[in-house]
Amino acid sequence: MANGKWDLTFLYNGFDDPALNRDVEKIAQLAKDGRNIAEEEGSEADKVRKIIAMSTELSNLASSTFGYVSLRLSTDCTNADGLRYMDRLSNLMVDVRLTDSAWARFVGSIADLDALIAANEDIAVYAFILREYQDKAKHSLPAEMEDKMLRMSLDGADAFSKLRDRLMGSHTVELNGQSLPLPAVRGMAYDPDPKVRKDAYEAELKSYAKVETPMAFCLASIKGQASTLCEVKGYDDLLTQTLHESRMDKTILDAMLTAIQEALPDFRRYLKAKGKLLGHENGLPFYDLFAPVGEVQLRYTVDEAHDLLTSTFAKVHPAIGEFIHHAMTNDWIDMFPAEGKEGGAFCAGYHQQKQSRILTNFVGSFSDVSTLAHELGHGWHNRCLEQKPVLLTDTPMPLAETASIFNETLLNQTVRATADDATKFAILENSLMEATQTVVDIYSRFLFESSVVEARKTHIPSAEELKQLMLDAQDKTYGDGLDKEYRHPYMWTCKGHYYSPNLHFYNFPYAFGLLFGLGVYVQFQKEGPSFIPKYDQLLASCGSDTIKNVAATVGIDVTSVDYWRSALSVVRGEIDEFVALCEKK
């Protein structure tokens, strides 16, 4: 097996690689050259062709340069060269966005875009993205103020986002006389020893006091700027803008949230049943949310995780099995927790190089194996998108979780099918533990962010107010399933999704992804192997159509509450089984 560190030389050999600086300079030149296409000589069709060509090159260059720097900083948050390059690229991205807006305004000014598309086969390939440009023109910042507002953001939301990354990337927790990286301490939530779990939880919460004030300012400033820009762009509110940019409408979100609200009592049954197993009478304490239960404590080495994943997927989709083997044996993954490394997990795809890179914080739990399956699902999604031009691969957040959830579900179902009762119980519990996070906790984050955006209209919320808003959100979602004495008022601090300057409400897409992924998996169960080509094509189309239309290709109506209820019924069945087994115990 590989050594647990990723190889980034497929992009550049280091910050001193001349190719990196050369590509950054190319970005600057392309952004400058592309700004005035509308005024150049030539037909509208020729100008559109030039926009497509330049946008493609810019997309590939930005992916390589920005990607390399981001990957390096994700494992070494204080790297001075990386931070300098990130500042340089952040400034350049303003120029790129200004050029992109100029292109959108030009495409939006074409009197009959449909006729131009119909008359040119090469342009018709990009019809979807051109119509999005046309729509984007309606919500662009006024040309005369866009440059200044974007550059001001470098000292505003962008700066606060970087500060957040710096603070949390270097954040340590004092535990048992040691100063430990935050991801390592949060990973102790899976430890079989209840004292380890509780001590880690208490130490983690205590540690946030030293960063809560700057983190509160980071969050408030990012959301404040976003709301201002949202108003200037002509959106009703930040959620409306997010839904629009995600290629979905509120009827879809409302349908899903209605079904989730109806299902909350079932999740609370699960939480209380697990709490009783662990000796708790007032619901489950937050520090035991991830506690292993049952006689079997599933632990895996990296080699064992590799064998389990490759064998599981090779039986159903041999190409995915081969892909997983390649990723895990060719240094595509940075595997283990380390000081200066960010927590959680992610997968980044590089379309031009036809590769992905994955970050995890693997400590050996079944949940860690499931996380690997999840991120490798993103990698497979990237592989399927390679059959499309790079401009048609920008997948909206809700659909971005489709392959990852499919992978998790397939792994869970496959392992449970052949396991003994004790192992089956452990796997079942892990599945419900993850589903509770993806539905209940994600819904709490959605409610919390909604409250922050609302509060920010009138003032800058303090750390104390943010903690209370988080507790209120947890009360509305977890309810009596969570012990009121042991909740997590600092969940807004440790979750990076709140702090993106350009992505907001990056919470409901996870719930969407789980339930949509379950629906896709159900279709796979119905149709068998004949579904696999449809599945790969579904993944390939995620960047070139609306969410509603993509879902319809495999027979799913995401506007129907009944669809979301049927997806949640899969989880409800697992809860019924779990509670029955708990009662026997």
N, C-alpha and C positions, 0 to 999 in steps of 0.2 A: 504493500500500500504506500501511497504518497506520505510525505512527512507532516502533513497537517498545515502547511503553509502554501498559499497560492503563488503561482508564477505569473508575473505581470509583464514579462518580457515580450509577450505577443503584442503589447502596445508600445512600450518604450523600455529602454535598458536602465533608466534612472532619470532623476531630475537634471542630470548633466548631459543627457542624450541630446545631440544637436537636432534630431528629428522632432523632439517635443517642442523646442523653441521655434523650429521652422513651421510646424503645423499651427502653433498659436499665431504666428505672423500671417499665415494663410487665412486664418479666420478673420483677422483684422482687415486684410485686403479685400476679401470677398464681401464682408459687411459694407465696406466703403464703396466698392464697385457696384454693388447691387441696389444701392439706395435710390438711384435715379433712373431706373429702367423705364419708368413711365414716360420720361422725356426723350428717350433715345429714338432713333429712326427705326422704322420697321413696322410690320403689321402687329395687330393684337396677338395673333396666334404665335408669331415669332417671339414676342416678348414673354408670353406665357411659357413657351418652351425654355427660354433662358432662365426664367424664374424657377422652373422645375429642376433644371440642371444645377443651378447655383444652390438652391435649397438642399438638394441631395448631397452636394459636396460639403456644404456647411454642416449638415446633420451628421455626416460621418466624421468630420474633423472634430466637432464639438463632443461627439460620443467618445472618441479616442482620448482627447486631451483632458476634458473635464472628468471623464470616467477614470482615467489613470490617477489623476490627482485625488479624486474622491476616494478611490480604493486605498491609496497609500495613507490618506488621513484617517480612514476608518479603522485602521489597525495601529496608527501612530498619530494621535490627535494633535501633538505638539510639534510635529516635524516642521522645522522652520522653512525649508525649501518648499514643502507642500503648501504651507500657509501663504507664502509669497505668490506661488503660482495660482492658488485659489483666488487671491485678491485680484490678480491680473486678469484671470478668466472671468471673474464676476464683473469687472469693468467692461470687458469685451462683450459679455452677454447682453449688456445694455445696447451696444451697437447692433448686435445680431437681432435683438428684439425690435429695434427701431427699423431695421431693414425688412424684417418679416412683416411689420405693420405697414410699411410702404407697399410691399407686395400685395398685402390684403386689400389695401385701399385701391390699388390699380385693378385687381381682379374684381373688386366690388363695383368699380366704375364701368365695367364692360356692359354695354347695353343689353346684349342678348348672349349671356354666357352659355346657355343651353345649346344655342345654334352653333357657337364656336366649338363646343365639345363634340357635337354630332358630326361636324364637318372634318374633324381631325382625329384619326384613330389613335395616334400616339398620345395625344392630349387626353382622349377619352379614358385612358387607363387611370388617369389621375382625377377623374370627375368628382369623386367624393371629397377629396382634399381641396379641390378648387371651389366647390360649393361651400365648404367650411370657411375658406378664405372670404368668400362673398358675405357669409354671415358674420364672420369676425370683424369685417369692416364696419358693421353697424355698432359694434361694442368696443371699438378701438378708442384709446385716449385721443383727444384732439391733437392733431399733428404739432401744433405750435407749443403744446405743453408737455408732450410725451417724453422728449429727451430729458428735460429738467426733472420731471417726476421720477423717471427711472433712475437717474443718477442720484437723486436725493434718497432713493431707496437703499442705495449702497451704504449710506450712513444711518439708515432706518431699519426696516424689517430684515434686510440681508445681513446687516451687522449684528442685530440681535439674534438672528438664527445662528450665525457663526459663534457668537458668544455662548449661546446655549450648548452647541456642540463641544466647545472648548471646556466649559464647566463640567459637563457630564462625562466627557471622554476622559477627563483626569480625576473624576470624583472617586474618592476612596471611602471605605467604611471601616471604622474601628471595631474590631471584633476579637475577643479573647486575646487582647494584647497585640494584635496584628493590624496593619493597615492594608485592606484588601480591595481589589477592583470591584466596583459596583456589580458588574455582571456575575462575578463569582459568588458574591453574597446572595444575589437574587436567585442564583441557581440552587442555593441551599434549600429553597422552598420545596424541592423534590426529594430531600434527604429522608431516609427511613426513620431517623431519630427525631422524635417530636421536640426534644430540647434544642437540637440544632436548628430546626425550622423556626421555632419561636424566638430564639436568641438572634438569629439572622434577621428576622422581621423587625424586631425591636431596635436592633442596631441600625438597620437600613433607615427606618423612620427617623431615628435620632440624627442620623448623618445629614438629612436634608435641611436641617435648621441653618447650616452654614451657607447654603446656596439659595434658600427660598426667596429672599428679597430680589436678588438679580434675576432669578428665574421668573418671578412674577412680573417684573418689568419687561423681560423678553417676550413673554406670552402676550401681555397687554399691548405692547407696542406693535407686535406683528399683526394681531387681530385689528388693532385700531387703524393701521395703515391699509390693511386689506379692505376694511369696510368703507374707508374713504374712496379708494380706487374703484370699488364696486359701484358706488354711487355715481362717480364720474363716468363710468362705462355704461351707465343706463340700466343696470340690473336693479330689481326690487330689493334684494338683500343678498347676503353672501351665500346662503344655501341655494338660492335660485341660480346664482352664477355657477356654483359648483355642479349642480345638476345639469345645467346647460353645457358646460365644458365636458361633462361626463357622458354626453349624448343620451341622456335619459330625462324624463320629465317627472314631476312630483307625483303623478298618479301611480307610478311604479314604486317610488319610495313609500308613499302612504299605504299602498297595498302590503308591502313587506312589513312595515312597522305595525300595522294593524294585526297581522298574524303573529308577530313577535310579542306584542302586548298580551294577546290571548294565551300565549304559551308560557308566560313568566311563572304562573303557579306550578307548572310541571317542573321547571328548572329548580324552583324552590323545594319541591318534594325531593329531588335528587340531592340538593345541598344539605337538607336536614337529615336525610338518610345516611349520607356520608358522615355528617357530624356525629350522629349517634354511634356509628361504628367506631369513631375515634374518641368516644367518651364525652362528647359535648351535648348539652341539653338546650342551649339557646341559639341554635343555628351553628353554622361552620365559621370559625375564626378565619380571618383573611390569611393568616400564616399557614393554615391547613388546606387551603384551596387546592394545592398541588400535591398534597401528601399522598404517598402510595398507600393503598389499602389491600387487605387480603393476605393470604399466606405467601403469595409469590411476589417478590420484588424484582421486577424486570430490569436488568442492567446489561449493557452492551459495550463491547469494545468497538473501535472504529471498523476493524476487520469484520466483526460479527454484523455490524450495521450494514456494511457493504454487501455481505453475502445474503442477508435477509432482503435487502432492497432489490438487488439484481435478480434474485430468483423469483421474487414476487412479481415483478413487472415483466420479466422475460416470458412468463407463461401467458400473459394476456396481450402484451404489445411488445414483441421482441425488439423493435427498434428503440423503445424506451429503456428496456433492460440494457442494451448495448450503450446507450447514451449515458446511463447512470454509471456503468462500469468505467467508461472513458473519463467522465468528470471526476470520479473518486480516485482514479489511478494516474491522472495526468496533471495534478496540482491546480485544479480549478477551485479548490475550497480552502479557505482559511478556517480551521476547525475549532480551536480551543480558546477559552477565555485568556486574556492577558491584560496587564496594566496598559492603559492608553488606547485600548481597543474598545470600540463602541459595543453596547449590549445588543441582545436580540439576534436577528438574522435577516438577511436579504439576498436577493439574486440580481445581478446586473448583466444585461445582455449587450453584446457588441455585434451588430448586424453585419457590418462590413467584414469583420474578421471571423464571423460564424463561430463565436465562442461566447461563453458566459463565465461569470465569476460569482462565487457564493461565499457569504460570511455566515458562520454560526458560532455558537458558544457551547460546544458539545461537552457534556460531563457524564454521559452514559445512560441516561434514563430512556425509557421507551418514548417519552415525549420528545427527546432529542432526536431519536431516529425518525419520528413522525415529522419533526421540523426539517430534517434532511430531505425526506420525501417531498415535503411541501416546497422547499426551495428548488429542488431538482425538477419539480413540476413547472415552476417558472422557467427553468432552463429549457425544458422541452417545449414550452410555449414559444420561447425565443427561437428555438430551432424551426418550429412550424412557420413562424413569421418570416423566416429567411426566404421563403418562396415568393414573397411580395416585395415590391420596391420599398426602400426604407421609409419613404414619405407616407406609406400606407401601413405602417406598423405601430403607430402611436395608439396603444390600447388604453381605453378609459379605465379608471380605477376599479369600478365594479367588476368588469370582465377580466381584469388582470389576475384575479384569484381563481379563475376557473380550473386551470390545469393543476394548480397546487392543491386545491380541495379534492379534486378527483383522485390525485395521488394519495393523499392522506386517507380518503375513504377506502380506496382499493387496498391499501396496506392494512388498515384496521380490519376490514371484512375478511381478508385472506388469512390473516394470522388467527383471528377468532375461529374461523371455520375448522381448523385442524388442531386447536389447542385443547388441553384438558380443562376441566371446570375451573380450577384455581387460576390458571393462566387466562382463561376466557374472561373471568371476573375482572382480573387486573387490566386486560385490554379494553373491556367494556367501560371500566371506570376512567381509563385514560381518554377514551373517545368522548365521554360525557364531560370530563374536565375541560377538554379543548373546546367542545361545542358551547359550554357555558361561557368560556372566555369570549368566543367569537360571536355569540348572540347576546348574552346578558351583559357582560362587561363592555362590549362594544356599544351596546345601546346606552349604557351609563355614560360612556365617553361622548356619545352623540348628544345626550341631554346636557352634559357638562359644557361642551363646546357651545351649544346653543345659548346656554346661560351666560357664558363669558362674552359672546358676541353681543348679547343684549345689554349686559352690564357696561360694556365698553362704550356704549353710545353716550353714557353720561359721566363716566369716571374711569380711573385706572384702578382695577380691583387689586387689593392688597393680597399678600400671601394668605392671611387669615381668611379673607373672603373667598379666595379660590379653594382653600381647604374645605370650607363649609359648603361651597357649591358642589364639590366632588362628593362629599358625604351625602348631600341631598340627592344627587344623581344615583348614588349607590343604594340609597334607601328606596327610591322609586323602582329600581330594577331588581336588585337582589332581595329586597324586602326582608322578611324574617328568615330567609335562607342563610343570611350572613349575620353573625353575632355582632350586635351594635357596639360592643366594647372593643372589637378588634376588626376595624375596617382599614381602609388605606386612603387617608386624606391627601396623600402626596402623589397620587397616580398621574396627576397633570405634570409633575416634575420629571418623571422617569420615562415618559412616552414621547419620543421624538416627533410623532406625527402632528402634534399641535403646533410645531415650530417652523414649518415650511412657509416661506414668504408667499409661495404661489399655489400651494395645495391646502385646501381647507376642508373641514369635515372628512378628513381621511380616516373615517371610522366605519360609517355605514357600508362602504365597499367590502369590508371584511365579512360582515353579516350577509350581504348580498352574495359574495363569493362562496361562502359556505353553503347557503341554501340553493344557489344556482348550480354549484358543483354537485350537490346531492341530487338535484334534478337531472343533471347530465348523467350521473352515475346510474340513476334509475333507468334512464333510457338505454344505457349500455347493457344493463341486466336484462331488459326486455328483448333487445335485438341481438345481443351476443357479438361475435367477431365482426359481423357485417357493419356494426356501428363504428368501428375503429377509424375507417377512412373519413366518415362524417365528422367524427370527433377532431381529427387532425385538421380537417378543412374548417371546422368551427373556430379552432384556435387561430388558424391563418387569417380568418376574416375579421378578427376582433378590432383591427385598426382601420377598417375600411367600410364600416356601416354603423347604424345606430344600435344601441343595446337591444331594443325591441326587435329589430330585424335579425340581428345575430341570433338571439334566442329562438326566434321562430324557425330558423333553419333546422333545429332539432326538435321541433314540436312543442316548445315551451312558450306560454303566454305570461310574460312577467307583469302585465297590468292586472292580472286576476289575483284577488286575495286567496282564492281556493288553491292556486298553484303553490303559494308560499305556505299555506296550511298543510298541503300534501307533503312538501319538503320537510316541514317541521314534524310531521307525523313520524318520519323515520327516527328522529331524535326522541320523540315521545315514546316510541316503542322500546328504545334502549333504556329510557328512564324507568318504564314499567318493569322491565326485566331486572334492572339494577335494584330497584326498591324491593322486588320480590326476593331476590337473592339476599339482600341485607336482612330482611325479616327472618329468613331461614337461619342466618348466622346468629 
